[in-house]
Amino acid sequence: MPVYKNDRNGTWYAMVRYKDWTGQNKQKCQRGFATRREALEWEAQFKLQKTADIDMTLEAFYELYEQDVRPRLKENTWLTKQVIIEKKILPYLGKRKLSEITAKDVIDWQNTMMKLKKPNGEPLSQCYLKTIHAELSALFNHAAKYYQLNINPARNAGCMGQEENKEMSFWTKEEYLKFAEAIMDRPISYYAFEILYWCGIREGELLALTPADFDFDKAVLRINKSYQRIHGEDVVTTPKTKKSNRMIKMPKFLCKNGRRDQSFLKQT
């Protein structure tokens, strides 16, 4: 369908009719384009999206990718992908047609990423470079699996960056007991750290605990959720992985302290 001009404010809009995945006729209206050309470009990309045509731009394909993938991921996981794709991929390759991006284009993009600096002047870490490349490759993998893209140019280009084997830092028993002694005058904080240390749970799992998760008679602690702060809101989700759903045996002294001091449970 043609595009139209809004005489009241001088902007352009496009009206497109299409069939959705159930076969029903639908109509889409997109407003606010500054020029007729922009409205026509949006119309063309929208039609390519609806026909799953790989001649659409990577930017247009990303909208389909979000529709397909986001409902299957934890919100925090998606937001991490979103930042990487929108900040490190689309500004460089977003206007290119999905079917025309080559391994050489990916190599040029990689070289640009490796030249980027953090605000403090340091280069991006090798681990982060690897993560950025993995997100680009995931886009092409999705296009190849579900939209008939013939090759994954990111795979052909080869990876950039590498995993960083960081030595895990942890408290010895002696170090923890010294710390615990220093916070004994703060019962809630003390008991929270006792659970973290002796039960080996994650911080988000601790913050999501409720009184119903404690069974002092059987000396077990149930872990089946996790707390996160997303966009300034408190969000409780399922744990990080399926295996994270577990019942943890609590030390007897921890059960005794929990029975005696219920103030921590009232805060959960």
Backbone torsions as a table, in degrees:
resi	resn	phi	psi	omega
1	MET	NA	153.0	178.7
2	PRO	-71.5	168.5	175.5
3	VAL	-99.7	163.6	-173.7
4	TYR	-132.5	156.6	177.0
5	LYS	-105.4	135.0	175.5
6	ASN	-87.5	107.9	-175.5
7	ASP	-67.3	-20.4	-177.4
8	ARG	-73.3	-39.0	-178.2
9	ASN	-122.6	-0.6	175.2
10	GLY	81.0	2.8	179.2
11	THR	-91.1	169.1	-179.0
12	TRP	-111.0	154.6	176.0
13	TYR	-143.0	157.6	-178.2
14	ALA	-122.6	142.1	176.0
15	MET	-119.9	124.6	-178.3
16	VAL	-129.1	133.3	173.4
17	ARG	-103.0	141.1	-178.5
18	TYR	-156.6	169.6	174.7
19	LYS	-104.0	133.6	177.9
20	ASP	-83.1	-175.6	-173.9
21	TRP	-67.5	-15.8	177.0
22	THR	-91.3	-3.7	-179.1
23	GLY	90.9	2.6	-179.7
24	GLN	-82.4	144.7	177.7
25	ASN	-75.5	132.1	-179.9
26	LYS	-129.8	162.6	175.9
27	GLN	-132.4	134.7	-179.2
28	LYS	-119.5	130.6	177.2
29	CYS	-120.6	127.5	178.1
30	GLN	-123.0	124.8	-174.3
31	ARG	-114.0	171.3	169.0
32	GLY	91.0	18.4	179.0
33	PHE	-80.7	137.8	-177.9
34	ALA	-74.0	-29.5	-178.0
35	THR	-133.3	161.0	176.5
36	ARG	-63.1	-36.5	-179.5
37	ARG	-62.1	-42.4	178.9
38	GLU	-62.6	-40.1	179.5
39	ALA	-65.0	-40.9	178.7
40	LEU	-66.9	-38.0	178.0
41	GLU	-64.5	-41.9	178.0
42	TRP	-63.0	-43.4	-179.7
43	GLU	-59.2	-44.4	-178.8
44	ALA	-63.9	-44.3	-179.5
45	GLN	-67.0	-37.0	179.4
46	PHE	-63.9	-42.9	179.0
47	LYS	-63.7	-38.5	177.3
48	LEU	-65.2	-38.0	176.9
49	GLN	-60.5	-46.9	-175.2
50	LYS	-69.3	-23.2	176.4
51	THR	-99.2	5.5	-179.3
52	ALA	53.9	40.4	-178.6
53	ASP	-85.6	124.2	-176.3
54	ILE	-74.9	3.4	172.4
55	ASP	-81.4	-1.2	174.3
56	MET	-68.3	159.7	177.7
57	THR	-72.8	160.2	176.7
58	LEU	-61.0	-34.9	178.4
59	GLU	-61.8	-43.2	178.1
60	ALA	-69.5	-38.8	179.1
61	PHE	-64.5	-34.4	179.4
62	TYR	-57.9	-35.1	177.9
63	GLU	-63.9	-41.0	176.1
64	LEU	-66.1	-42.0	179.4
65	TYR	-58.3	-43.6	178.4
66	GLU	-63.0	-44.1	179.3
67	GLN	-60.7	-37.5	-177.8
68	ASP	-77.0	-41.5	-167.3
69	VAL	-96.9	-40.0	-173.0
70	ARG	-54.2	-43.2	-179.3
71	PRO	-63.2	-16.2	-176.6
72	ARG	-96.2	-4.0	-176.1
73	LEU	-115.3	157.5	169.5
74	LYS	-64.4	146.3	-175.3
75	GLU	-58.7	-40.6	-178.9
76	ASN	-66.0	-35.6	177.2
77	THR	-65.0	-44.4	178.9
78	TRP	-63.4	-42.5	-177.8
79	LEU	-60.6	-34.9	176.3
80	THR	-64.3	-46.0	177.5
81	LYS	-61.5	-42.4	-176.6
82	GLN	-59.5	-45.2	-179.3
83	VAL	-61.6	-45.3	-178.7
84	ILE	-63.8	-47.4	-176.9
85	ILE	-65.7	-45.4	-175.1
86	GLU	-76.7	-23.5	-178.9
87	LYS	-100.5	-30.4	-172.1
88	LYS	-116.0	-10.5	-177.8
89	ILE	-117.7	-57.4	-175.6
90	LEU	-61.2	-37.8	178.7
91	PRO	-61.6	-18.9	-176.6
92	TYR	-105.8	-38.2	-175.3
93	LEU	-119.2	-2.0	-171.8
94	GLY	-60.5	-33.1	-176.7
95	LYS	-86.0	-7.4	179.9
96	ARG	-80.5	147.1	175.7
97	LYS	-68.3	137.7	-178.1
98	LEU	-55.4	-40.9	-175.6
99	SER	-75.8	-13.2	-174.7
100	GLU	-105.3	-5.2	178.9
101	ILE	-74.5	125.0	-175.8
102	THR	-107.3	170.6	176.6
103	ALA	-60.9	-36.4	178.2
104	LYS	-64.4	-38.3	176.0
105	ASP	-61.1	-40.9	-180.0
106	VAL	-65.8	-40.3	178.1
107	ILE	-62.0	-43.0	178.0
108	ASP	-62.3	-40.2	176.9
109	TRP	-63.5	-43.0	178.3
110	GLN	-59.5	-44.5	-179.8
111	ASN	-61.5	-36.5	177.0
112	THR	-66.5	-43.3	179.5
113	MET	-61.2	-40.1	-177.3
114	MET	-70.5	-15.6	177.6
115	LYS	-91.6	-12.6	-178.1
116	LEU	-65.9	150.1	179.5
117	LYS	-121.3	149.4	172.1
118	LYS	-74.8	167.6	177.9
119	PRO	-55.3	-28.2	179.6
120	ASN	-86.2	5.0	177.7
121	GLY	90.9	-6.1	179.2
122	GLU	-81.6	149.9	177.0
123	PRO	-71.0	162.7	175.4
124	LEU	-63.1	143.5	-177.7
125	SER	-66.7	154.8	178.4
126	GLN	-60.7	-36.9	179.7
127	CYS	-66.2	-40.6	-179.6
128	TYR	-69.8	-37.7	176.3
129	LEU	-60.5	-41.2	178.1
130	LYS	-63.9	-39.8	179.9
131	THR	-65.8	-42.1	178.4
132	ILE	-60.3	-46.4	-180.0
133	HIS	-62.3	-39.2	-179.1
134	ALA	-61.7	-35.8	179.1
135	GLU	-69.2	-39.2	176.3
136	LEU	-64.2	-43.7	179.6
137	SER	-63.4	-35.5	179.0
138	ALA	-64.3	-38.2	176.2
139	LEU	-59.8	-48.6	-178.7
140	PHE	-68.8	-36.2	176.7
141	ASN	-60.6	-41.7	179.8
142	HIS	-65.2	-41.2	178.5
143	ALA	-64.9	-37.9	-179.7
144	ALA	-70.7	-38.2	-175.6
145	LYS	-76.4	-37.7	-171.7
146	TYR	-117.2	-12.6	-175.7
147	TYR	-128.1	17.6	172.0
148	GLN	64.0	29.3	170.2
149	LEU	-70.7	133.3	-172.2
150	ASN	-71.2	-40.7	-175.6
151	ILE	-136.9	161.2	173.2
152	ASN	-104.7	100.7	-177.3
153	PRO	-64.5	-25.5	178.3
154	ALA	-68.8	-36.4	176.5
155	ARG	-68.2	-42.0	-179.6
156	ASN	-66.5	-31.3	179.8
157	ALA	-71.9	-23.9	-176.4
158	GLY	87.3	157.4	-175.2
159	CYS	-77.6	159.1	170.3
160	MET	-121.0	157.2	-178.7
161	GLY	73.4	-179.5	179.4
162	GLN	-160.2	161.6	177.4
163	GLU	-65.9	141.6	177.3
164	GLU	-105.0	117.1	-179.9
165	ASN	-81.4	88.2	-179.6
166	LYS	-85.4	135.6	178.0
167	GLU	-71.2	129.8	-178.7
168	MET	-71.9	131.4	179.1
169	SER	-102.2	127.9	-179.3
170	PHE	-146.4	158.6	177.5
171	TRP	-82.0	138.0	168.0
172	THR	-75.4	167.3	179.7
173	LYS	-59.8	-41.6	-179.5
174	GLU	-63.9	-41.2	179.3
175	GLU	-65.6	-41.2	-179.8
176	TYR	-67.2	-43.7	-179.1
177	LEU	-61.1	-35.6	176.8
178	LYS	-64.8	-42.2	177.8
179	PHE	-65.7	-45.4	-177.4
180	ALA	-60.3	-37.9	179.8
181	GLU	-62.7	-32.8	-177.0
182	ALA	-74.7	-17.7	-177.4
183	ILE	-115.7	15.1	-179.2
184	MET	-63.2	-21.9	-179.5
185	ASP	-80.2	0.6	176.3
186	ARG	-121.6	87.2	-170.6
187	PRO	-54.0	-43.9	-176.8
188	ILE	-65.8	-47.6	178.5
189	SER	-63.3	-40.6	-179.1
190	TYR	-60.4	-49.0	-177.2
191	TYR	-68.9	-33.4	177.5
192	ALA	-61.7	-46.5	179.3
193	PHE	-69.1	-31.3	175.8
194	GLU	-61.0	-43.5	179.2
195	ILE	-66.1	-44.6	179.1
196	LEU	-57.1	-46.4	-173.1
197	TYR	-76.1	-51.2	-172.2
198	TRP	-79.5	-23.2	179.2
199	CYS	-100.6	-15.1	176.1
200	GLY	66.0	39.3	180.0
201	ILE	-99.9	166.4	179.6
202	ARG	-81.9	159.4	-179.3
203	GLU	-60.0	-44.3	179.3
204	GLY	-62.7	-34.3	177.8
205	GLU	-68.6	-38.3	177.2
206	LEU	-62.3	-46.9	-175.5
207	LEU	-69.2	-16.1	179.4
208	ALA	-95.3	-2.6	-177.6
209	LEU	-64.8	145.1	173.9
210	THR	-124.8	163.1	178.3
211	PRO	-53.5	-32.1	-178.6
212	ALA	-67.6	-15.5	-179.3
213	ASP	-81.5	-11.6	-178.5
214	PHE	-99.8	124.8	172.7
215	ASP	-122.2	92.4	-176.4
216	PHE	-71.3	-26.4	178.9
217	ASP	-66.1	-40.5	179.5
218	LYS	-95.4	-4.0	179.1
219	ALA	58.8	46.3	178.4
220	VAL	-130.9	152.4	178.0
221	LEU	-122.6	126.8	-178.9
222	ARG	-92.9	129.0	176.1
223	ILE	-115.3	112.1	179.6
224	ASN	-143.4	15.3	179.5
225	LYS	-159.9	168.6	-178.6
226	SER	-146.0	145.6	-179.8
227	TYR	-99.3	139.3	174.8
228	GLN	-140.0	156.4	174.7
229	ARG	-110.8	110.7	-175.8
230	ILE	-125.5	122.5	-180.0
231	HIS	52.9	39.7	176.5
232	GLY	76.5	10.3	-179.5
233	GLU	-120.0	147.9	175.9
234	ASP	-78.6	126.0	-178.1
235	VAL	-130.5	127.5	176.1
236	VAL	-109.3	122.6	-177.7
237	THR	-123.8	180.0	170.9
238	THR	-67.9	162.4	-178.6
239	PRO	-62.2	173.6	-174.4
240	LYS	-57.3	-44.2	179.1
241	THR	-134.0	167.1	178.3
242	LYS	-61.2	-37.1	-179.9
243	LYS	-68.0	-15.6	179.8
244	SER	-73.3	-15.1	172.1
245	ASN	-74.0	113.1	-172.6
246	ARG	-157.4	163.6	173.0
247	MET	-111.3	125.3	-175.8
248	ILE	-109.1	132.5	177.3
249	LYS	-75.2	126.0	-178.8
250	MET	-95.4	139.3	174.3
251	PRO	-59.2	148.2	-176.9
252	LYS	-59.9	-39.4	-178.8
253	PHE	-66.3	-28.9	178.5
254	LEU	-71.4	-38.7	175.6
255	CYS	-64.5	-42.2	-179.7
256	LYS	-62.6	-44.0	179.0
257	ASN	-65.6	-37.2	179.4
258	GLY	-66.7	-39.4	177.2
259	ARG	-64.1	-41.4	-174.8
260	ARG	-72.2	-39.6	-176.5
261	ASP	-116.5	97.8	-177.9
262	GLN	-86.9	1.0	-176.1
263	SER	-63.1	-35.0	179.5
264	PHE	-63.9	-43.0	-178.4
265	LEU	-64.0	-32.4	179.8
266	LYS	-69.5	-21.0	-179.6
267	GLN	-88.0	-12.2	-176.5
268	THR	-88.7	NA	NA
